Amino acid sequence: MKKLIVFICLLIVSIGVSATTYYVSTTGSDSNPGTNISEWLTLNKATSTAVAGDIVIFKSGVYSYTYSGGTMADMVRSGTSDAYITYRSQTPHGAILDGGNSASFCMSVSGSYLNIEGFEIRWFAATAIATPYGSTNSYVNLRGLWIHDCGRVCIAEGSEGYQTGRGATYFHNLSHVIVERCTFNDIGRLSPAEGCSTATGMLAFDHALYLSGCSYFTIQNNVFYNINRGFALQLYGETFTDDHISFINNTCVDGNPQHPAGHVILWSNVSNILIADNIFKGHGYYAIQIFQDGYSSSNVIVRNNTTFGGNGILYFATTLTGVTISNNYTYTNPLFVGESVKNYALQSTSPCIGAGYNTGITTDFLNNPRIGAIDIGAYEYQNGVVTTYYNSSVSATATKNNCGSGYNGSIVTYTVPANTYSSTVSQLTADNLAIADVNSNKQAYANSVGSCTLIYSGGHGAIVNKNNVPLTRNNKAITR
């Protein structure tokens, strides 16, 4: 008996976790099974169901806040190191999570090993994505998000307490995080110029990225603009240390016009901080502030950044210790392609081209490759070269459902091979074209090539038709 039990346990381990792909749409129902043709309705259903290895695809549409409690979803479930839980907009920024300026939070994240990708997140009154105070989760990746118009409320400075912020994110005690290819804009409380007469004075509490006691954060290839009631990045903690934080190859425009720090502020004990290859433009005083009154800094490197506007790269009230400042370019116009339309790509004559510090970064904001000497900012100048991306192989199953009464349909795998679709925009776009193909055609394919099994009353069956067709799609590359 003991040998049998051991064998069963080993068999279970060898089988491993069976990952599932679920779907959510604005016309779905949380009582549905979450399939591609019978989707769920809400983010909350997805986050309360998905387990390690699962992928949840959100179809395009506006997902409005309709819950109680002020949070759209509590992300308490965790993946594993080799099986993340992934929540993804099917098309970049096609799935819109909308708080209606009444919900406090979009996502409260206390789980680990999570991917959150491609959503547009807007109009949350407090903070779009936050970790609960005291949580100890780790390994969370934010990719391709567009977070904007959060914290856009009229509340007087100091009325909520000195440290209270209303912004895009708040992360406490979170570690091993990647934030890349995201856009953050129009974050923070309304100003007197925007019709909020009580919001006088200098507001500097509402940030795009607010970190407290965090470690091993990589923040790269992001765009920040109109973050003028706080900062693109704030490190803060009276008793906490922020460690191994990399803020590299970001573009920050129109930062705080009233504070000595226009875009980045280090207001905590910090160690192993790298601020490199960023563009800082449009701020009132300095791009960065390091505050050391009562705080310590160790191995902080500020180098190869470009600033334009204000008084230069760095503000500090006392003599700095533990900080190295080198090779920064002050009073230097980065020469964007179309700043008025928020196109922060570099012109061919930009001084940022080839002027960066080699951090090992290999792609840019559009997921284009970084070639040769690294350019400063989120965009790598492409020199007229158009990069073509091809999809990875994508497969999904469907059950033949046109057999008729008394028959069961077989399960068929529909595959879009690698390199079927291409895109000059990004790898994600090419992959999404393949995913859309699978979603649109797998059922018809199953109905065409699947088999039907006759169900006898005795529980036995017989295959009464067959379709001996290879279960892959073999077509030429399609360009989008």
Secondary structure, 3 states (H helix, E strand, C coil): CHHHHHHHHHHHHHHCCCCCEEEECCCCCCCCCCCCCCCECCHHHHHCCCCCCCEEEECCEEEECCCCCCEEEEECCCCECCECEEEEECCCCCEEEECCCCCCEEEEECCCCEEEECCEEECCCCEEEECCCCCCCEEEEEECCEEEEECCCCCCCCCCCCCCCCEEEEEECCEEEEEECCEEEEECCCCHHHCCCCCCCCCCCCCCEEEECCEEEEEECCEEECCCCCCCEEEEEEEEEEEEEEEECCEEECCCCCCCEEEEEEEEEEEEEEEECCEEECCCCEEEEECCCCCCEEEEEEECCEEECCCEEEECCCCCCCEEEECCECCCCCCEEEHHHCEEEECCCCCCCCCCCCCCCCECCCCCECCCCCCCCCCCCCCCCCCCEECCCEEEEEECCCCCCCEEECEEEEEECCCCEEECCCHHHHHHHHHHHHHHHHHHHHHHHCCEEEECCCCCEEECCCCCCCCCCCCCCEEC
